[in-house]
C-alpha cells in the first residue's frame, strides 16, 4: 500500500524537460533566418512574376 501512495515524478520532469527543449528548438529555428534579406534568386523570380502578371493584365484589356 505504501508503494501505491508514493508517486515517481521523475518521468514527468524528464518529459517536461524534453518538451521545453523541443519547443525551444522550434522557436530558435523559426527565428534563425529573420536577419536574412530576400535572396537574389527570389528577387529575380519576383520580377519575372510581376512582368508576366503585367502582360496578363494587358492582354485582358482589349479595346474593341
Secondary structure, DSSP 8 states (H G I E B T S, - for coil): -HHHH----HHHHHHHHHHHHHHHHHHHHHHTTTT----HHHHHHHHHHHHHHHHHHHHH----
